[in-house]
């Protein structure tokens, strides 16, 4: 998988606060990614949502929303308690539908496909050989110093 001379690689730093690794991405895979992996992206999204919820709950509108949710919850809880008191205790459900789950035999297949293992080797060896490797597809290219002065 050699890169053509027109292939452009972009240098990126992962935006996840606990990652910040340097990675390269080729123009074919570049979709504006800010994170090196799905794990980093999802973790950052969870943190962003947590901050937004906290900011909303600290606002006057958020306090009113919380009050309304709590009021509705207490009403539902009271209605369920009244329904349980009226329910007859003499009716019991049948156990016929219950089955025991058994686990199948362990899978002895290699979970990592051959292509993935090959790409992992390229990602590990490539930088030592002066190659740039796309973090997502494994496309290989050479590093060109943009600040190199000829002569």
C-alpha positions as CSV (number, residue, x, y, z in Angstrom):
1,X,0.0,0.0,0.0
2,X,2.4,2.7,-1.1
3,X,1.2,6.2,-1.2
4,X,1.2,8.1,-4.5
5,X,3.3,11.3,-4.7
6,X,0.0,13.3,-4.5
7,X,-1.1,11.8,-1.2
8,X,-1.1,14.5,1.5
9,X,-0.7,13.6,5.2
10,X,-1.9,15.9,7.9
11,X,-0.4,15.9,11.4
12,X,-3.0,15.9,14.2
13,X,-2.9,15.8,18.0
14,X,-5.8,13.9,19.6
15,X,-8.1,16.4,21.4
16,X,-9.0,14.0,24.2
17,X,-7.6,15.6,27.4
18,X,-6.1,12.3,28.7
19,X,-4.6,11.2,25.3
20,X,-3.1,14.1,23.2
21,X,-1.1,11.7,21.0
22,X,0.4,12.7,17.7
23,X,-1.1,10.9,14.6
24,X,-1.0,11.3,10.9
25,X,-4.0,11.0,8.6
26,X,-4.0,10.8,4.8
27,X,-6.2,13.0,2.6
28,X,-8.3,9.9,1.7
29,X,-9.3,9.3,5.3
30,X,-9.4,12.9,6.5
31,X,-13.0,13.8,7.4
32,X,-12.0,16.5,10.0
33,X,-11.3,13.9,12.7
34,X,-10.1,15.5,16.0
35,X,-9.6,12.3,17.9
36,X,-7.3,9.3,17.3
37,X,-10.0,6.7,18.1
38,X,-13.6,6.0,18.8
39,X,-12.8,5.5,22.5
40,X,-11.3,9.0,22.8
41,X,-14.1,10.6,20.8
42,X,-16.8,8.9,23.0
43,X,-15.0,9.7,26.2
44,X,-14.7,13.4,25.2
45,X,-18.4,13.5,24.2
46,X,-19.4,12.1,27.6
47,X,-17.4,14.8,29.4
48,X,-18.9,17.5,27.2
49,X,-22.4,16.3,27.9
50,X,-21.7,16.2,31.7
51,X,-20.5,19.8,31.6
52,X,-23.6,20.9,29.6
53,X,-26.0,19.1,32.0
54,X,-24.3,20.7,35.0
55,X,-24.5,24.2,33.4
56,X,-28.2,23.7,32.6
57,X,-28.9,22.4,36.2
58,X,-27.2,25.5,37.6
59,X,-29.4,27.9,35.6
60,X,-32.9,29.0,36.9
61,X,-34.6,27.2,34.0
62,X,-32.7,24.0,34.9
63,X,-33.9,24.2,38.5
64,X,-37.5,24.5,37.3
65,X,-37.1,21.6,35.0
66,X,-35.7,19.5,37.8
67,X,-38.6,20.5,40.1
68,X,-41.1,19.4,37.4
69,X,-39.4,16.1,36.8
70,X,-39.3,15.3,40.5
71,X,-42.9,16.2,40.9
72,X,-43.9,13.9,38.1
73,X,-41.7,11.1,39.5
74,X,-43.4,11.4,42.9
75,X,-46.9,11.3,41.3
76,X,-45.9,8.1,39.3
77,X,-44.5,6.5,42.4
78,X,-47.6,7.2,44.4
79,X,-49.8,5.8,41.6
80,X,-47.8,2.6,41.5
81,X,-48.0,2.2,45.2
82,X,-51.8,2.6,45.1
83,X,-52.0,0.0,42.3
84,X,-49.9,-2.5,44.2
85,X,-52.2,-2.3,47.2
86,X,-55.2,-3.1,45.1
87,X,-53.5,-6.1,43.3
88,X,-54.5,-9.5,44.5
89,X,-51.8,-11.6,46.1
90,X,-53.3,-14.9,45.2
91,X,-52.2,-14.7,41.5
92,X,-48.7,-15.8,40.9
93,X,-46.9,-16.0,37.5
94,X,-45.9,-19.3,36.0
95,X,-42.3,-20.6,35.9
96,X,-42.8,-22.4,32.6
97,X,-41.3,-19.6,30.5
98,X,-38.1,-19.5,32.5
99,X,-35.1,-21.4,31.0
100,X,-31.5,-21.7,32.0
101,X,-29.0,-20.1,29.6
102,X,-26.0,-22.2,28.7
103,X,-22.8,-20.9,27.1
104,X,-21.6,-22.3,23.8
105,X,-18.1,-23.6,23.1
106,X,-15.3,-21.1,23.2
107,X,-14.4,-19.7,19.9
108,X,-10.8,-20.7,18.9
109,X,-10.7,-18.3,15.9
110,X,-8.2,-15.5,15.9
111,X,-10.2,-12.4,16.7
112,X,-7.9,-10.1,14.8
113,X,-8.0,-10.4,11.0
114,X,-4.8,-10.8,9.0
115,X,-5.1,-7.3,7.4
116,X,-5.3,-5.7,10.8
117,X,-2.2,-7.6,12.0
118,X,-0.3,-6.5,8.9
119,X,-1.4,-2.8,9.4
120,X,-0.3,-3.0,13.1
121,X,3.2,-4.1,12.0
122,X,3.3,-1.2,9.5
123,X,2.2,1.3,12.2
124,X,4.9,0.0,14.5
125,X,7.8,-0.2,12.0
126,X,6.9,2.7,9.7
127,X,8.1,5.6,11.8
128,X,11.5,3.9,12.4
129,X,12.0,3.7,8.7
130,X,11.2,7.3,8.2
131,X,7.7,6.6,6.9
132,X,4.5,8.3,7.8
133,X,1.6,5.9,8.3
134,X,-2.1,6.9,8.2
135,X,-3.6,6.2,11.6
136,X,-6.9,5.0,10.1
137,X,-6.1,3.1,6.9
138,X,-2.4,2.3,7.1
139,X,-1.5,4.2,3.9
140,X,2.3,4.8,3.9
141,X,4.2,7.8,2.7
142,X,7.6,9.5,3.3
143,X,8.1,12.5,5.6
144,X,9.0,15.7,3.7
145,X,10.5,18.5,5.8
146,X,8.6,21.6,4.7
147,X,11.4,23.8,6.2
148,X,14.3,22.1,4.4
149,X,16.5,24.6,2.5
150,X,18.2,23.2,-0.6
151,X,21.9,23.8,-1.2
